[in-house]
Amino acid sequence: MSWLIVGVGFAGAALMYALRAGGSKMSSTQIQAQLAAGAVVLDVRTPEEVATGAYPGALTIPVQQLAARIKEVPTGKPVVVYCAAGARAGTAAEMLRAAGHAEVYNAGGLKDMPR
């Protein structure tokens, strides 16, 4: 019985994290479709992380600066957001949606972006 409670508790915590983090990551097929549709790619990692490599053509705004720089993200296009693993991308996706961006997608990490 206690394992069931722990399992249900873990599942609930995972769901709450996914909702807080802007939802689950997109599949590579979904990412490719958004890119083909002309989506803006937003990298929300730190400058140090970006210096190690970034997705070609990505707009880079660290998530810590996004609130102050949100007007730099073009409107009227889908936005695909990525970071190192997906948590900061989820936070950024929530911020963009709250600012009025209708189509915002959490791609996860740079490793999840199509090459």
C-alpha positions in Angstrom: 0.0 0.0 0.0 2.8 2.4 0.9 4.4 1.8 -2.6 1.2 2.8 -4.3 1.0 6.0 -2.3 4.6 6.8 -3.2 4.0 6.0 -6.8 0.9 8.2 -6.9 2.8 11.0 -5.1 5.7 10.8 -7.6 3.3 10.8 -10.6 1.5 13.9 -9.2 4.8 15.6 -8.5 6.0 14.8 -12.1 2.7 16.2 -13.5 3.0 19.4 -11.4 6.6 19.8 -12.6 5.6 19.4 -16.2 2.9 21.9 -15.9 5.2 24.4 -14.1 7.9 23.8 -16.6 5.7 24.7 -19.6 4.5 21.3 -20.5 6.3 18.3 -21.9 9.0 18.5 -24.5 8.0 18.2 -28.2 9.0 15.3 -30.3 11.7 15.9 -33.0 8.9 15.5 -35.7 6.9 18.3 -34.0 10.0 20.5 -33.7 10.8 20.0 -37.4 7.2 20.9 -38.4 7.3 24.1 -36.4 10.7 25.1 -37.9 9.4 24.3 -41.4 6.5 26.7 -40.6 8.9 29.5 -39.9 9.1 29.3 -36.1 11.4 31.6 -34.2 14.0 29.6 -32.3 14.8 31.0 -28.9 17.8 29.8 -26.9 17.4 30.7 -23.2 20.7 29.4 -21.9 23.5 31.6 -20.4 26.1 33.3 -22.6 28.6 30.8 -21.3 26.5 27.9 -22.5 25.8 29.5 -25.8 29.5 29.9 -26.4 29.9 26.1 -26.4 27.4 25.8 -29.3 24.0 26.9 -30.4 21.3 26.1 -32.9 22.0 28.1 -36.1 20.0 31.3 -36.3 18.6 31.1 -32.8 17.7 34.3 -30.9 19.6 34.1 -27.6 18.0 35.6 -24.5 19.0 34.1 -21.1 15.8 33.1 -19.2 17.0 35.4 -16.4 16.7 38.4 -18.8 13.6 37.3 -20.7 11.1 39.4 -18.7 13.0 42.6 -19.5 13.7 41.6 -23.1 10.5 39.8 -24.1 9.6 42.4 -26.8 12.7 41.2 -28.7 10.9 37.9 -29.5 8.9 38.4 -32.7 5.1 38.0 -32.5 2.8 36.4 -35.0 5.1 33.3 -35.5 5.4 30.1 -33.5 8.3 30.2 -31.0 10.4 27.0 -30.3 12.3 27.4 -27.0 15.3 25.4 -25.9 17.9 25.4 -23.1 20.2 22.7 -21.9 17.6 20.1 -20.8 14.1 21.7 -21.0 13.3 23.1 -17.6 14.3 26.7 -18.4 12.7 26.4 -21.8 9.5 25.5 -20.0 9.8 28.5 -17.8 10.4 30.7 -20.8 7.5 29.2 -22.6 5.2 30.1 -19.7 6.5 33.7 -19.8 6.0 34.0 -23.5 2.4 32.7 -23.3 1.7 35.1 -20.4 3.0 38.0 -22.6 0.6 37.0 -25.4 2.5 34.6 -27.7 -0.1 32.1 -28.9 2.2 29.4 -30.2 5.1 28.5 -27.9 6.8 25.1 -27.8 9.3 23.6 -25.4 11.8 21.8 -27.5 13.8 20.6 -24.5 17.6 20.9 -24.8 20.0 21.8 -27.6 20.6 18.1 -28.1 16.9 17.7 -28.9 17.0 20.3 -31.8 17.2 18.8 -35.3 20.5 19.0 -37.1 
